[in-house]
Amino acid sequence: RMIEGIINVLRTQQIYLTTYIQTESDSVAEDIIAFAMDKRAEGIILATRIPGEKLSALQAHFPCVQCFEHTINADCPYVSTDFRKAIAKMMNHLFSLGRSQIAFVSLIDECGYTAAQRRDAYLQNMREQGLQVAPDWVVQLTPPVSFDHAMAAGMRLLTGSARPDAVICTSDVFASAIIRAAQTLGIQVPEDVV
């Protein structure tokens, strides 16, 4: 949907979208610059995590805009979600279901990305409800997003001495892994864990 929306807006300006898909790489900025120069691009729309120094290198060559995941405190425009509001909305739904032992699974926040905003919103909402957070209920995984790492974390989370009755995940991959871990352990989703 994001790409469709971008294409529709660009068409009105008679601008064409060329997509470049890059896997994790140390040379991501250099690869994107080379690709964009080859295609005579007029700008770059980023839908991936780019560390601040690499983002600056891109901006030295092309105007850039970040979509969804963005580098905090970078001098680069972005279009994104209000992560604090989104977490609060999820947690209010869980509270309305009577859930109070809520865990949180996210990437660790390196390089000033948005994971810290989500974690802080989770912690704030738990405090506002007067709820305790077990230290091992805040799970922060090392990038990149990995089903296997999230599955292992889910197994630890769901076999601990105090098991959460809900888990907020900041990635569909993480959510799928937590569900798989619950199924492996015979824990019913959503009856036992949401």
C-alpha positions, 0 to 999 in steps of 0.5 A: 500500500505504501508503494502504491500510494507513492506511485499514485502521488508521483504519477500526478507529477509525471515522476516515475518510481524505481525500486531498489531492494537492499539486504543488510549490508555495510555498504548500503549507502554506497550501493543506493548512491550508485544505483540512484546515479545510474538511474538518474534519480531525482531523490530517494525514499527510504523504507529501511533503517539507515544509520545517521552517518550513512544517511548523511552520505546519501543526503550529500548526493540526493534529497531523501525522505524516510518512511516509517522507520526513521533515524531519530535526530537526523536532519532528514524529513520522514513520514511515520507512525506515532509509535507512542500513540500506537503502543498506548492504543494496543495496551489500552486494548489489552487492559480492556481484555483484563490483561495486566502481565504484559511483555514487550519484544522489540529490536534493541535501539542502536543508532537512534531508531524508533525502538526506544520510543516504543519501549518507553511508551510500553513502560510509561503505560505500565507505570500509569496503570500501576503495573510492575514490569518483570525485567525479563519481560522487556526483550530487546533483540539484536538486529536484523529481525530474526524469527529464530532469535524471536522464537528462542526469546519467546521460549524463555519468556513463556517458560519463566517463573512468571509468565506474561498474559500478553506480549506486544511485538514490534514486528510481525516476524516477532509476533509469529515467533511468539505464537509459535513458541506458545504453540510449542509449549501448549499455551493457547493463543489468545486464551492464555496469552494474547 
